[in-house]
Amino acid sequence: MSETMVISIPALIIFSVMLVFPVAIFRHLQLRLTRDLIVSMLRMAVQLGLVAVYLEWVFRLDMLALNVAWVLVMIVVATGSILRQSGLSWRRCLRAVLPAHLLTSFLTLAGFLLVFDPATLGSARYLVPLMGMVLGNILRSNVVALDRFFSDLRANSDMHIQYLTLGASEAEAVRPFLRSALRAAVGPQLGTVATMGIVSLPGMMTGQILGGSSPAVAIGYQIMIMIAIFTAATVSAFLAVHFARKAAFDPFGRLDESIFLRRS
């Protein structure tokens, strides 16, 4: 197989002309999202450019301690982004939710060791991209789970108090809300898995084929990463909500509104 064709920066700039179509739709519907779109795309380009420079350096050094440190930074940043997008206070909830993502990451790495030998998994070329894909999906599932859990609790606080009044434990009182949150977080993941290969050609498989791997090799990697992603998304969503609720209630079982970000 031939090597992947390099896309030049001028070609990317020309390709970005495609954004005129979403901009036209935004303006037609008066959504006022054009500025957000431009800022987001510029931030993405700058951030990916900086990461590319950094990863070139990481890949060249390929030191286990540096690779693990980078993954830990990814976990902390992902946790902060999850809390912000869920409307939760970093100060109040970081210590509660971060262990959920650390535990899930360790579980995922232990699973990868069933496929890769430790030396291979510890290399930057495997560890960073694999954990990046897992953490990206953890972010999406956790935002949905936490947002649904606390939105339902705030909307149905009387029901929660009623469960406690009738003698339910805290875990039993929040179980209906936890069940709803997990269903919302995991449902899209199940839909993605069920239609993969028919409706969509997944990103990792596409990337490997473009990189010169055979489709058979790419399929093996894709099945492995989808199992890891679904497991990590489910476990992390459950643990994040489970740990977050421990910081969410006052001694009387009432939802503590100070855990939420103040909206200006």
Residue, then its C-alpha position, 0 to 999 in steps of 0.5 A: m500500500s502507498e503512503t498517506m498523501v500529505i494535505s498541504i496548508p493551502a489545500l486546507i485553507i481552500f477546503s475551509v470554503m465549505l464552511v460558507f454553507p453552514v454560515a449561510i444557513f445560520r444567517h438565513l435562520q438568524l441563529r447568530l452562530t457565525r462568530d462562534l463557528i469562526v472562533s471554534m474553527l480557529r481554536m481547533a486549528v491552533q490547538l491541533g497545530l500545537v498538539a501536532v508539534y508537541l506529539e512530534w516531540v513526544f513520539r521522538l522521545d518516546m519516554l514512558a514517564l512522559n507518555v503517562a504524564w501526557v495521558l494524565v493531563m488529557i484526563v484532567v482536561a477532559t474532566g474539567s471540560i465535562l464539568r463545565q459543559s455539564g454546568l457543574s462547579w470545577r471547585r466543588c466537583l473535580r475531586a469527586v469526578l476525577p477519580a471516576h475517569l482515572l479508574t476508567s482509564f486504568l481499567t481500559l489500559a488493563g484491557f489493552l494489555l490483553v492485546f498489546d505487550p506492555a512495551t508496545l502499549g507504553s509507546a507514544r504511538y499507541l498509548v496517546p492515540l488510543m487513550g485520546m479516542v477513549l477519552g473523547n468518547i468518555l467526555r461525550s457520554n459523561v456530559v450527557a449523563l451528568d446533565r441528565f442526572f442533575s437536570d432530572l433531580r432539579a426538576n423532580s426534587d420533590m420526588h427525591i425528597q419523597y423517596l427519602t421520607l418514605g425510608a429509602s436510602e440515598a442510593e435508592a432515592v437517586r436510582p431512578f435518576l441514575r437509570s435515566a442518565l445512564r440510558a441517555a448516555v449509553g443509548p447513542q453509543l449502542g446505536t453507533v455500534a449497531t450501525m457501524g460498517i453499514v451506516s458509517l465507516p468508523g474513524m480509526m478504520t478509515g485512518q488506518i486504511l488511509g495510512g496504508s494498513s489492509p482492511a483486515v488489520a484495520i477492522g481488528y483495531q476498530i473492533m478492539i477500540m469500539i469495545a474499549i470505548f463502549t466499556a469506558a463510556t458506560v463505566s465512566a458515566f456510571l462512576a461519574v454520576h455515582f461520585a458526583r452525587k456524593a458531593a451534590f447533597d447537603p446533610f439533610g439530603r437536599l440538592d446543594e445548588s452551590i455545585f452548579l455554575r452561576r450563569s451570567 
